[in-house]
Amino acid sequence: MEKESSNGRPTIDSNISYNVLEQPLGTRRHVRIITIGAGASGINMIRTLRTSVTNYSHVVYEKNPKVGGTWYENRYPGCKCDIPAHNYQFSWKPNPDWSSFFASAEEIEAYLCRVCEEEDLKGFIKTSHQVVEAKWNERGVWQLKVKDLASGNILDDYCHFLLDGSGILNNWKWPQIPGLQDFKGELIHSADWPESFEYSGKRVAVIGNGSSGVQIVPALQPDVKGLVHFIRSPTWIAPPPQQTWTTGKVAEVLRGLEMDGDEFSSGQIKKFKASPEYYLEFVKAVEEQINSRFPMMIKDSEDQKTAFKMISMYMKSLLGADEQLSKALIPSFPVGCRRLTPAPGYLASLTKDNVRVVTDSIVKIVPTGIKINTGEVIEVETLVCATGFDLSFRPRFPLIGRKGNLQDIWAKELPMAYMSCAVPEFPNYFMFLGPNAPVGHGSILTIIEHMSNYIVSIILKCQTEGIISISPTHSVLDAYSAHIDGFMPRTAWAGTCRSWFKNGQETGPVTALHPGSRIHWFHMLEKFRGEDFEYVYEGGNRFGYLGNGFSTKELEGDGDKTWYLGTLKAKL
């Protein structure tokens, strides 16, 4: 077994005999891979493995009856993505057919389902199957217990690599308000919206003005008898891109679009489909504009000051002369401290006669409504909680590594992960969108693609170099986390505001975002830093993979076996 000598140089235990492995260099050992979740991460991983890896088996366990993840689960009225639709798609599966600039949840869900159908990915996915436990075994495997939600049976499975694509905004929770379950009317969480719910003509309360709340309010307002909107902190509402993207490449591209409000005309969609080059030019111009937001996130920068002034004026213009609403809704904290969202129609809806905005704190829920700190009881028939998710990053099932359950570890300690994806003492376990991923601005799907490629590079290394297990070291994660802690105070994200970036806290460490721009994160992942990891090797010798002296490059197939001399032109 390989170990460290007293002088720091590796030695081999002399009591263990060494046998040459009878296989050529480059041989890929078989690995089994399990991915948790068939949202965008799981779907993309199926395709990435298919195009990059051989000699493997792969299954994706999805707890829901359909694929789509958050876009299957979130069905509340007005639910849309706040990233432009043509940039919220896989780079390998462009969709010129998006009907509007910002796509609805239904349209994104349909896109993900169509991708699975057209790319023949469904065979890898087991829906209505929920991972309920995962335990590491030093033989180099994760032992899983999986519940078949249709039958209730618990199944045993195993894998060499466990990939967690269960998502951060997935585990919704009720707000901690006394008496919540005493309410006798309809109690609804935005992330568990009943399809049969009819709100027309009712008195409805909406608690929360995060990304969901600001979409639900304008969707319900025209049809309800009365709407009471409870907010405990202000939030920035951004102007639509068509109003602010007035210079550069994106302005030129947007000016040429045929649109009816937020909707693309049929003629415009035909133009996108007729010319892939024109379509790509449009997508890249919008992507470049989205990426350019990062300087605004730097505290006290000129971009931040300009955004603060411009968005304040925009919000005041939509709130009219209502000083009370302006005071309640326009923040004093930096732009971007909470996630910035366009929320079309939200501010205007708050000025309507059937809407009341309440900033007084909620004391408790009573059977007929909500009691606030003035003593008033506001009676409603329906209570909608747009109050978010469990943002602790703790796994939803026991995940037991070498030295304990990650649920317990992250309940006591700040959640930290190496490059947002790996944790010491949890070998061969990788997360999508773990702690400190670049989810503050831009499309999640391109982030997922980069992480998939990064994980695949690790799997390939393990397959071909005799590595049984791999995990980052504690000292490396400590150093990486020290950089995050040192960087974050210079950003708007660390401002004093209640945000899911800080696990729903007003102050404290930023646990959800990467210390830099999206491009910075992409650049960081370009090269695998092998020195940051500890390894366990098959047979105990890290050079065992060199094998019998031959290479697969000289033994396999009819390929060019003298590639190092250059490539010949194909003969006609």
C-alpha positions as MATLAB code, in Angstrom:
seq = 'MEKESSNGRPTIDSNISYNVLEQPLGTRRHVRIITIGAGASGINMIRTLRTSVTNYSHVVYEKNPKVGGTWYENRYPGCKCDIPAHNYQFSWKPNPDWSSFFASAEEIEAYLCRVCEEEDLKGFIKTSHQVVEAKWNERGVWQLKVKDLASGNILDDYCHFLLDGSGILNNWKWPQIPGLQDFKGELIHSADWPESFEYSGKRVAVIGNGSSGVQIVPALQPDVKGLVHFIRSPTWIAPPPQQTWTTGKVAEVLRGLEMDGDEFSSGQIKKFKASPEYYLEFVKAVEEQINSRFPMMIKDSEDQKTAFKMISMYMKSLLGADEQLSKALIPSFPVGCRRLTPAPGYLASLTKDNVRVVTDSIVKIVPTGIKINTGEVIEVETLVCATGFDLSFRPRFPLIGRKGNLQDIWAKELPMAYMSCAVPEFPNYFMFLGPNAPVGHGSILTIIEHMSNYIVSIILKCQTEGIISISPTHSVLDAYSAHIDGFMPRTAWAGTCRSWFKNGQETGPVTALHPGSRIHWFHMLEKFRGEDFEYVYEGGNRFGYLGNGFSTKELEGDGDKTWYLGTLKAKL';
ca = [
       0.000    0.000    0.000;
       1.345    3.447   -0.888;
       2.096    5.732    2.071;
       4.191    8.726    3.109;
       7.733    8.160    4.425;
       9.302   10.265    7.192;
      10.931   12.538    4.626;
       7.614   13.147    2.863;
       8.417   10.968   -0.133;
       5.997    8.174   -1.031;
       7.110    4.631   -0.406;
       5.524    1.236   -1.014;
       4.880   -1.133    1.880;
       7.574   -3.818    1.430;
       5.276   -6.454    2.920;
       2.972   -6.229   -0.100;
       4.196   -7.913   -3.277;
       3.708   -6.040   -6.518;
       2.122   -7.669   -9.539;
       2.039   -6.086  -12.964;
      -1.529   -5.557  -14.141;
      -2.022   -7.519  -17.356;
      -3.749   -4.834  -19.391;
      -2.574   -2.027  -21.687;
      -2.249    1.603  -20.642;
      -5.524    3.418  -21.378;
      -7.834    0.554  -20.411;
     -11.091    1.903  -19.019;
     -12.438   -0.151  -16.123;
     -16.202   -0.493  -15.885;
     -17.928    1.994  -13.580;
     -21.538    2.324  -12.475;
     -22.872    5.856  -12.094;
     -26.063    6.974  -10.352;
     -27.479   10.469  -10.716;
     -30.118   11.772   -8.326;
     -32.757   13.888  -10.075;
     -33.989   14.129  -13.667;
     -34.105   17.886  -13.852;
     -31.756   19.751  -16.157;
     -28.644   18.379  -14.373;
     -29.656   14.735  -14.676;
     -30.823   15.093  -18.271;
     -27.610   16.797  -19.357;
     -25.461   14.240  -17.518;
     -26.999   11.376  -19.486;
     -26.008   13.050  -22.710;
     -22.520   14.078  -21.519;
     -21.690   10.549  -20.401;
     -22.989    9.127  -23.669;
     -20.733   11.369  -25.759;
     -17.596   11.153  -23.574;
     -17.432    7.889  -21.606;
     -17.334    4.198  -22.518;
     -17.601    1.026  -20.430;
     -20.098    2.376  -17.913;
     -23.682    1.937  -16.748;
     -25.856    4.841  -15.631;
     -29.235    5.278  -14.011;
     -31.033    8.473  -12.986;
     -33.469    8.222  -10.070;
     -36.242   10.833  -10.118;
     -38.770   11.129   -7.280;
     -41.441   12.777   -9.453;
     -43.596   10.922  -12.015;
     -42.108   13.067  -14.803;
     -38.787   14.683  -15.652;
     -38.190   18.420  -15.377;
     -37.272   19.030  -11.754;
     -38.222   22.513  -10.594;
     -40.097   23.163  -13.839;
     -42.303   20.145  -13.233;
     -42.916   21.038   -9.587;
     -43.535   24.792   -9.893;
     -46.946   25.319  -11.487;
     -48.185   28.468   -9.790;
     -49.905   31.142  -11.905;
     -47.431   33.408  -13.652;
     -44.446   31.103  -13.120;
     -41.683   32.076  -15.551;
     -37.922   31.895  -15.744;
     -36.182   35.234  -15.152;
     -33.442   34.378  -17.683;
     -34.187   34.979  -21.393;
     -35.612   31.784  -22.879;
     -33.131   31.416  -25.731;
     -30.323   31.382  -23.175;
     -32.110   28.956  -20.864;
     -31.465   25.938  -23.055;
     -28.747   23.380  -23.589;
     -26.047   24.535  -25.999;
     -26.356   21.160  -27.723;
     -30.147   21.433  -28.115;
     -31.089   24.938  -29.309;
     -34.782   25.749  -29.471;
     -35.705   28.542  -31.916;
     -39.391   27.894  -31.101;
     -39.519   29.681  -27.719;
     -42.750   31.690  -27.823;
     -41.662   34.569  -25.578;
     -38.572   36.395  -24.345;
     -39.039   34.859  -20.879;
     -40.411   31.303  -21.024;
     -43.166   29.966  -18.803;
     -42.648   26.972  -16.521;
     -44.918   24.901  -18.777;
     -42.866   25.707  -21.859;
     -39.546   24.893  -20.149;
     -40.975   21.631  -18.815;
     -42.166   20.758  -22.338;
     -38.686   21.555  -23.707;
     -36.984   19.234  -21.191;
     -39.463   16.439  -21.942;
     -38.906   16.909  -25.674;
     -35.130   16.747  -25.213;
     -35.506   13.381  -23.467;
     -37.723   12.072  -26.275;
     -35.711   13.340  -29.226;
     -32.308   12.447  -27.772;
     -33.481    9.022  -26.556;
     -32.567    9.696  -22.914;
     -35.638    8.274  -21.161;
     -34.237    4.754  -20.971;
     -31.730    5.873  -18.332;
     -34.361    7.473  -16.079;
     -36.467    5.770  -13.407;
     -39.268    8.105  -12.360;
     -41.173    7.779   -9.063;
     -37.992    6.443   -7.467;
     -36.547    8.315   -4.494;
     -33.085    7.806   -3.014;
     -33.595    7.474    0.750;
     -30.056    6.558    1.854;
     -26.521    6.427    0.492;
     -23.586    4.936    2.384;
     -19.938    4.803    1.318;
     -18.118    1.488    1.391;
     -14.304    1.458    1.265;
     -14.442   -1.170   -1.449;
     -15.046    1.864   -3.622;
     -18.821    1.884   -3.930;
     -21.818    3.812   -2.678;
     -24.565    1.539   -1.367;
     -28.000    3.054   -1.948;
     -31.499    2.410   -0.752;
     -34.111    3.577   -3.242;
     -37.846    3.749   -2.623;
     -40.192    2.809   -5.445;
     -42.915    5.373   -4.762;
     -45.470    3.433   -6.795;
     -45.169    0.203   -4.818;
     -43.584    1.431   -1.601;
     -40.811   -1.162   -1.908;
     -37.226   -0.343   -0.920;
     -34.640   -1.385   -3.504;
     -30.882   -1.833   -3.048;
     -28.483   -0.416   -5.618;
     -24.851    0.595   -5.807;
     -22.553    2.844   -7.805;
     -18.922    3.858   -8.049;
     -19.857    7.517   -8.596;
     -22.830    9.254   -6.987;
     -23.923   12.485   -8.697;
     -26.404   14.711   -6.884;
     -28.626   16.774   -9.173;
     -31.475   17.222   -6.697;
     -31.196   21.022   -6.873;
     -31.013   23.866   -4.374;
     -34.513   25.348   -4.857;
     -36.271   22.032   -4.527;
     -37.096   21.260   -0.903;
     -39.883   23.746   -0.146;
     -40.874   24.576    3.413;
     -43.707   26.277    5.276;
     -42.912   29.578    6.998;
     -42.387   29.468   10.758;
     -45.553   31.373   11.690;
     -47.524   30.385   14.808;
     -50.916   28.869   14.058;
     -50.266   28.267   10.360;
     -51.925   24.856   10.368;
     -54.952   26.264   12.258;
     -56.078   28.143    9.141;
     -59.477   26.812    8.009;
     -59.354   28.130    4.456;
     -57.187   26.953    1.551;
     -53.507   26.827    2.547;
     -51.146   26.677   -0.447;
     -47.390   26.779   -0.911;
     -46.200   28.281   -4.188;
     -44.001   25.229   -4.881;
     -46.899   22.813   -4.339;
     -49.669   24.555   -6.254;
     -52.826   22.426   -6.687;
     -53.842   22.267  -10.336;
     -57.534   22.322   -9.431;
     -57.357   25.488   -7.310;
     -59.823   28.221   -8.399;
     -59.008   31.663   -7.029;
     -61.390   33.801   -9.065;
     -63.638   35.984   -6.870;
     -61.886   35.038   -3.612;
     -60.126   37.022   -0.897;
     -56.502   35.857   -1.115;
     -53.377   36.606    0.934;
     -49.899   36.180   -0.557;
     -47.013   36.053    1.918;
     -43.604   36.825    0.440;
     -42.127   38.976   -2.312;
     -39.308   36.792   -3.526;
     -39.039   35.447   -7.073;
     -42.292   33.467   -6.749;
     -44.346   36.049   -4.867;
     -43.666   38.828   -7.376;
     -44.982   36.586  -10.175;
     -48.033   35.254   -8.321;
     -49.408   38.653   -7.269;
     -49.885   40.142  -10.774;
     -51.200   36.789  -12.050;
     -53.943   36.611   -9.392;
     -54.789   40.301   -9.064;
     -57.145   40.743  -12.051;
     -59.390   37.851  -10.997;
     -59.549   37.873   -7.199;
     -62.044   39.835   -5.105;
     -59.254   41.133   -2.900;
     -55.545   40.457   -2.554;
     -53.514   41.175    0.581;
     -49.774   41.077   -0.017;
     -47.569   40.641    3.054;
     -43.940   41.683    2.698;
     -41.294   41.995    5.377;
     -38.529   43.531    3.288;
     -38.219   45.558    0.088;
     -36.909   44.066   -3.139;
     -35.413   45.340   -6.366;
     -37.602   44.947   -9.459;
     -35.638   45.347  -12.676;
     -36.934   47.002  -15.842;
     -37.455   44.618  -18.785;
     -34.303   44.106  -20.896;
     -35.893   45.823  -23.878;
     -35.842   49.068  -21.845;
     -32.283   48.833  -20.544;
     -30.272   47.011  -23.214;
     -29.929   50.076  -25.404;
     -26.281   49.959  -26.455;
     -23.825   47.502  -27.979;
     -24.426   44.310  -29.961;
     -27.512   43.308  -28.028;
     -29.285   46.614  -28.771;
     -28.720   46.156  -32.491;
     -30.020   42.588  -32.357;
     -33.069   43.476  -30.260;
     -34.051   46.335  -32.581;
     -34.410   43.858  -35.427;
     -36.779   41.512  -33.581;
     -40.448   41.205  -34.472;
     -42.278   41.064  -31.148;
     -45.681   41.735  -29.639;
     -44.805   42.757  -26.108;
     -42.907   39.798  -24.663;
     -44.051   37.407  -27.416;
     -42.084   36.549  -30.547;
     -44.099   36.820  -33.752;
     -44.498   33.724  -35.929;
     -42.397   35.511  -38.542;
     -39.577   36.042  -36.044;
     -39.600   32.390  -35.038;
     -39.383   31.447  -38.730;
     -36.352   33.738  -39.098;
     -34.633   32.041  -36.155;
     -35.304   28.616  -37.665;
     -34.306   29.593  -41.205;
     -30.843   30.868  -40.282;
     -28.859   29.053  -37.569;
     -26.121   31.694  -37.959;
     -28.544   34.575  -37.292;
     -30.079   32.661  -34.400;
     -26.696   31.982  -32.803;
     -25.763   35.656  -33.205;
     -28.915   36.592  -31.257;
     -28.260   34.021  -28.491;
     -24.618   35.069  -28.101;
     -25.454   38.785  -27.974;
     -27.983   38.202  -25.174;
     -25.565   35.890  -23.326;
     -22.801   38.488  -23.495;
     -25.159   41.095  -22.061;
     -26.187   38.782  -19.205;
     -22.545   38.050  -18.396;
     -21.780   41.773  -18.319;
     -23.953   42.213  -15.201;
     -21.243   41.063  -12.830;
     -19.478   44.456  -12.408;
     -22.792   45.735  -11.012;
     -22.472   43.177   -8.212;
     -19.303   44.808   -6.897;
     -20.212   46.959   -3.888;
     -19.750   50.718   -4.361;
     -18.736   50.317   -8.023;
     -19.907   52.854  -10.596;
     -22.079   50.166  -12.184;
     -23.705   49.525   -8.803;
     -24.347   53.232   -8.213;
     -25.844   53.667  -11.687;
     -28.093   50.632  -11.267;
     -29.247   51.800   -7.832;
     -30.274   55.196   -9.195;
     -31.860   53.904  -12.417;
     -33.893   51.090  -10.844;
     -35.075   53.336   -8.005;
     -36.441   55.796  -10.588;
     -38.045   52.968  -12.562;
     -39.808   51.575   -9.514;
     -41.053   55.010   -8.420;
     -42.476   55.652  -11.866;
     -44.563   52.464  -11.720;
     -45.722   53.053   -8.155;
     -46.998   56.503   -9.089;
     -47.338   59.066   -6.335;
     -47.750   56.483   -3.591;
     -44.960   57.447   -1.215;
     -45.941   54.774    1.279;
     -45.560   52.019   -1.308;
     -42.270   53.475   -2.532;
     -40.897   53.521    1.001;
     -42.006   49.941    1.612;
     -40.780   48.471   -1.670;
     -37.683   50.363   -2.850;
     -34.628   49.026   -0.987;
     -31.766   50.912    0.587;
     -29.498   47.853    0.305;
     -27.378   47.292   -2.837;
     -28.872   46.139   -6.122;
     -28.300   42.387   -6.329;
     -28.251   41.799   -2.568;
     -31.442   39.849   -3.240;
     -31.884   38.151   -6.608;
     -32.798   40.754   -9.194;
     -35.946   39.876  -11.149;
     -37.892   41.606  -13.951;
     -41.360   40.696  -12.505;
     -43.468   42.318  -15.255;
     -46.750   43.700  -13.943;
     -45.879   43.319  -10.258;
     -45.423   46.949   -9.265;
     -48.413   48.136  -11.292;
     -50.617   45.456   -9.682;
     -49.858   46.823   -6.215;
     -51.545   50.107   -7.083;
     -54.873   48.465   -8.003;
     -57.987   49.025   -5.892;
     -58.351   45.353   -4.933;
     -54.781   45.060   -3.594;
     -53.526   45.921   -0.105;
     -49.832   45.829    0.796;
     -49.097   45.040    4.447;
     -45.637   45.598    5.914;
     -46.682   45.131    9.549;
     -45.304   41.922   11.005;
     -47.470   38.825   11.236;
     -48.161   37.758   14.827;
     -49.976   34.533   14.066;
     -52.393   32.770   11.755;
     -55.938   32.369   13.040;
     -58.648   30.100   11.570;
     -60.138   32.949    9.499;
     -57.009   34.840    8.483;
     -53.887   36.633    9.648;
     -53.319   38.647   12.820;
     -50.729   41.435   12.537;
     -48.884   43.351   15.240;
     -51.410   46.220   15.243;
     -53.970   43.762   16.587;
     -55.966   43.680   13.351;
     -57.124   40.329   11.998;
     -57.198   40.347    8.197;
     -59.716   37.769    7.041;
     -59.053   35.807    3.842;
     -60.335   32.646    2.202;
     -57.005   31.516    0.765;
     -53.478   31.830    2.134;
     -50.612   31.496   -0.355;
     -47.135   31.085    1.123;
     -44.510   32.175   -1.417;
     -41.911   31.715    1.279;
     -39.256   29.633   -0.376;
     -37.179   26.582    0.306;
     -34.801   24.878    2.690;
     -31.562   26.555    1.625;
     -29.202   24.757    3.980;
     -27.742   22.519    1.219;
     -28.233   19.563    3.572;
     -29.077   16.372    1.636;
     -32.686   15.232    1.932;
     -31.578   11.712    2.848;
     -28.798   10.253    5.032;
     -25.560   10.582    3.042;
     -22.976    8.700    5.066;
     -19.341    9.138    4.111;
     -16.131    8.063    5.797;
     -16.692   10.114    8.943;
     -20.400   10.697    9.272;
     -23.661   11.845    7.743;
     -23.460   15.028    5.662;
     -26.917   15.975    6.955;
     -25.500   16.159   10.486;
     -22.229   17.786    9.466;
     -23.919   20.628    7.593;
     -26.490   21.059   10.368;
     -23.603   21.987   12.696;
     -21.185   23.615   10.276;
     -21.369   26.064    7.398;
     -21.960   24.151    4.138;
     -18.738   24.237    2.128;
     -17.787   22.410   -1.047;
     -14.711   22.336   -3.236;
     -15.563   24.297   -6.391;
     -19.230   23.863   -5.401;
     -19.204   20.136   -6.148;
     -17.118   17.960   -3.797;
     -16.684   17.431   -0.050;
     -13.791   15.897    1.949;
     -14.491   12.393    3.314;
     -17.257   11.829    0.740;
     -15.361   10.029   -2.024;
     -16.722    9.856   -5.565;
     -19.662   12.118   -4.611;
     -20.257   15.192   -6.751;
     -22.977   17.824   -6.617;
     -24.487   20.063   -9.226;
     -25.099   23.600   -7.907;
     -23.741   22.899   -4.444;
     -22.555   25.604   -2.021;
     -21.076   28.674   -3.724;
     -22.020   27.907   -7.333;
     -22.428   30.861   -9.761;
     -26.233   30.988   -9.605;
     -26.556   34.728   -8.979;
     -26.823   35.742  -12.613;
     -27.205   33.901  -15.880;
     -28.549   30.575  -17.058;
     -28.283   27.504  -14.851;
     -28.126   25.241  -17.904;
     -24.733   26.448  -19.130;
     -23.425   26.124  -15.564;
     -24.673   22.538  -15.480;
     -22.970   21.739  -18.775;
     -19.608   22.949  -17.481;
     -19.968   20.978  -14.254;
     -20.949   17.838  -16.196;
     -17.799   18.107  -18.296;
     -15.706   18.638  -15.170;
     -17.174   15.574  -13.440;
     -16.692   13.465  -16.575;
     -12.997   14.425  -16.681;
     -12.669   13.060  -13.126;
     -14.512    9.844  -13.964;
     -12.260    9.286  -16.989;
      -9.162    9.842  -14.865;
     -10.368    7.286  -12.328;
     -11.349    4.796  -15.046;
      -7.945    4.852  -16.738;
      -5.541    5.425  -13.821;
      -6.634    2.712  -11.396;
      -8.234    5.150   -8.945;
     -10.825    3.568   -6.675;
     -11.776    6.758   -4.848;
     -11.140   10.470   -5.011;
     -12.062   13.330   -2.681;
     -10.714   16.824   -1.941;
      -8.541   17.257    1.122;
      -9.636   19.198    4.195;
      -6.757   21.659    3.908;
      -7.629   22.461    0.296;
     -11.283   23.112    1.143;
     -10.224   25.313    4.066;
      -8.006   27.368    1.752;
     -10.716   27.610   -0.919;
     -13.280   28.691    1.684;
     -10.879   31.303    3.058;
     -10.765   32.862   -0.404;
     -14.576   32.901   -0.579;
     -14.807   34.552    2.847;
     -12.193   37.120    1.860;
     -13.860   37.983   -1.443;
     -17.545   38.169   -0.557;
     -17.518   41.414    1.485;
     -16.665   43.338   -1.688;
     -19.953   42.234   -3.319;
     -23.554   43.422   -3.165;
     -24.525   39.871   -2.186;
     -23.018   40.415    1.269;
     -25.160   43.500    1.913;
     -27.659   43.679    4.743;
     -30.795   42.097    3.317;
     -32.714   38.887    3.817;
     -31.710   36.629    0.925;
     -31.531   32.973   -0.038;
     -27.934   33.730   -0.998;
     -27.309   33.789    2.780;
     -29.665   30.920    3.692;
     -32.553   33.321    4.285;
     -30.592   35.409    6.793;
     -30.224   39.197    6.809;
     -26.502   39.071    7.572;
     -23.925   36.336    7.546;
     -21.798   34.369    5.101;
     -22.859   34.054    1.465;
     -23.250   30.302    1.001;
     -25.027   30.139   -2.366;
     -22.816   32.125   -4.747;
     -19.410   31.801   -6.383;
     -16.746   34.415   -5.555;
     -16.639   35.823   -9.048;
     -18.412   36.019  -12.368;
     -19.841   33.151  -14.380;
     -16.897   33.417  -16.799;
     -14.554   33.286  -13.799;
     -16.167   29.997  -12.716;
     -16.057   28.534  -16.241;
     -12.362   29.474  -16.445;
     -11.683   27.933  -13.016;
     -13.118   24.584  -14.116;
     -11.102   24.358  -17.339;
      -8.266   22.459  -15.673;
      -8.586   19.676  -13.114;
      -6.314   20.371  -10.148;
      -5.216   16.851   -9.248;
      -3.044   18.123   -6.422;
      -6.165   19.153   -4.470;
      -7.377   15.564   -4.035;
      -6.507   12.442   -2.115;
      -6.719    9.084   -3.842;
      -7.042    5.393   -3.117;
      -5.494    3.217   -5.835;
      -6.406   -0.234   -7.053;
      -3.653   -2.595   -5.893;
      -2.111    0.146   -3.774;
       0.371    1.473   -6.359;
      -0.499    4.680   -8.187;
       1.428    3.499  -11.244;
      -0.304    0.151  -11.506;
      -2.385    1.531  -14.368;
       0.719    1.535  -16.609;
       0.011   -2.162  -17.021;
       1.762   -4.599  -19.333;
       3.839   -2.160  -21.372;
       1.393   -1.776  -24.260;
      -0.988    1.091  -24.981;
      -4.575    1.008  -26.187;
      -3.456    3.544  -28.798;
      -1.478    0.807  -30.558;
      -3.799   -2.115  -29.918;
      -7.330   -0.882  -30.487;
      -9.105   -0.382  -33.808;
      -7.884    0.797  -37.178;
      -7.043    4.346  -36.111;
      -3.889    6.284  -36.924;
      -1.151    4.648  -34.864;
       1.426    7.289  -35.819;
      -0.733   10.304  -34.970;
       2.276   12.039  -33.466;
       3.731   12.600  -36.980;
       0.742   14.597  -38.177;
      -2.443   13.819  -40.102;
      -2.589   12.780  -43.759;
      -5.143   14.365  -46.044;
      -7.978   12.034  -46.960;
      -7.550   10.391  -50.356;
     -10.255   11.127  -52.902;
];
